[in-house]
Structures are given as structure tokens and as C-alpha cells.
Amino acid sequence: MSESGDEKSDKNDLGSWLIAMGAPASITYLMPSEITGLDIAPLASMLGGVGIKGGMRGVEGEKQSADEIRWLPVIRS
Amino acid sequence: MPSAVGQLGESLMQPFGFFYPTRGLLGGLNFSRDIYALLSQSDHIKYESVGQLAQALSDLGSIRIALAHIDSEEFAIWCGLGKSEARVHLLQLMSEIEQARIRAQESKLRLDFFEYRPSPRALFTSLTQLALVGVQCDVRQLQRVWPRSARTSLSAKWISKFQAIKVFSGRGDLVEIAPLQFVFTVKWKGVGNTDVAIGLIGKHVIIDVGGVRSFVELPAACSRMEPGSVRLSKNKFEINFVVKESEWPTS
């Protein structure tokens, strides 16, 4: 299912974005490469200030991106 | 293919000038027959392995969370549809995904090992992943069918381990432990014995066991808190949160 074209990883492509949104990496194998390789920059540009990175707000205007997984340190007890 | 998936797939292609044969972003998900099977309302669905079913359910859940993070207005612009029409498609799709998940959780799992028989250890991992996405396996059935393909029966040690696997409830509780300090506790029997990773995305906690994921919604108050470490014990994990004082209302 995995073609070499699917391996293309650009931060602005749709596949990377879906993974950043919480989808597992295998999602890129589930969709055709024309889709996962789709450049989302025009979309991000079109959305302007709203932005697809909208979500939780950080402190004092600092935007805390809600579309990236933040893995936490695990302490076993 | 459910109509909402097809329509959404078609609509997603419009702004980018794509045309068939691709069926669109989410329509393309039927490239995974596993997910397609879950979205369809088949009475019997066959998977090659327990792990494959767990992964399909996990992927479905991940897609639902990704969709939940999309602002409906942004989604409408992306789809090139009117706001209300796009919202209807989005909600319908999320509803179908949720229904598929519920169908899978309520379904009767029938195992056989004629084509593939994993080691007890691998099966234990797969059944743990399956429990993480909400599906329980009947251990009595496992004991019954295992010897049909194996030379020996399952040992008492493994039977005991399989019996200890419990379905994850998908819930957690936020408790204040000190001024401005909270703990979000998620219970799952045996979680301490798994190789689990815990993360946050938006307003959800991600629990990842070997690539299979489940999500727990955080209380709204957590959006004004900073997460710390996760304390993992045998049957639960606790995420520490500290309130961002700058966002706390002052009198």
C-alpha cells in the first residue's frame, strides 16, 4: 500500500497535518498520495487570521498550537 | 459507502480542482478496507488479526478527533460549501464514525487461528490494544479455539493474563489537590504493565499503546492549565496540571 510517493513528508502537506492533528502515521497509507501530498499552504493563507492552528490559547497572546501532539514525560511508580 | 462520506469526499475536492477517480479526502479512507468495513453496516466483518481490528478502530477514532478539531467555518471554506451545509456533512460524518465505533464495541468478537496464530505474548498485546479502543474479548472463547490450531493449550499464566485485560472506559476525573494544582486521573486496569505513551492534543488526552490510540476528553478548565508529567501506576495514570495564573480570573 505504501508507495515511495507517499513517503513525501512536507510540513505543509495534508498528510503531515492530519498526523499533527492526532491521526496515526499510518493514515498516509490509507489515502492516495495526491491527497496526502496536498499543499495546505493555500488553505492556511486563505484562512488568514483564523488559521487552521486555532484552538487553545496560551498566555499573553502566545498561541499554543492545538494541532500538535504534546507527549508528556511518564514517571512509573 | 455511507452517503455522507461520499458527499464529503466530493466536496473536499472542489477547491483544489481535483476530479475523479479519487473519491476525496475522507472518501479515500476506503483504501483501508478495514475502516470502510467499520463504516459500513455489515453484519459480519472479517479481519486478518486482532491487531488489525484494533488499528482500524484506532484510526477511525483519530479521524473523528481530527474532524472535531476542525472549526466548522474553516471547514465550510475548505469544502467550498455553504456554512450550514458543510456543518451538516461534518456532523453527519462524525456521527457515522461514532456509530461505527459503538457497533464494533457492541459486536460479538469471534476468533479463530486457522490462518494466523500469534504467540500468546503478541496476542496479549493485540487484545490489550483492542481493549484500549473499547472491545472486549471473551477469554472462554479464546481457551476453546486456541488448541484447535496449537499443539498445546494456553498455560494458566496466560489465561490469567488474558482475563485481566479490561476494556478502557474512556473517561477521567479532574481533582484539585492544592491551590492552583490539579490532577486528571484516568483509570484503566493494567495500564502500568503496558508500554504506554500519554500525550495531549487540543482538549483531548491521547493514550497510545504500540500505535493504537484512544482519546479522553479533558474538562474545559484544563485549557487554562499547564500540563506537567504523567504518574503511571498499575491501574491508573495521573496528569498533573498547574493553573496559568495569568488566565485565572481575579476578584
Interface residues (C-beta under 8 A of the other chain):
Chain A: M1 L14 L18 M21 G22 A23 P24 A25 S26 I27 Y29 L30 M31 P32 E34 I35 L38 L43 M46 L47 V50 I52 G54 G55 M56 R57 V59 E60 A66 D67 E68 I69 R70 W71 L72 P73 V74 I75 R76 S77
Chain B: P15 F16 F18 T22 G24 L25 G28 L29 F31 S32 I35 Q55 S58 D59 S62 I63 I65 A66 H69 I70 D71 E73 E74 I77 W78 G192 V196 A197 I198 G199 L200 I201 G202 K203 H204 I206 G211 R213 F215 S223 P227 G228 S229 V230 R231 L232 S233 F237 I239 K244 S246 E247
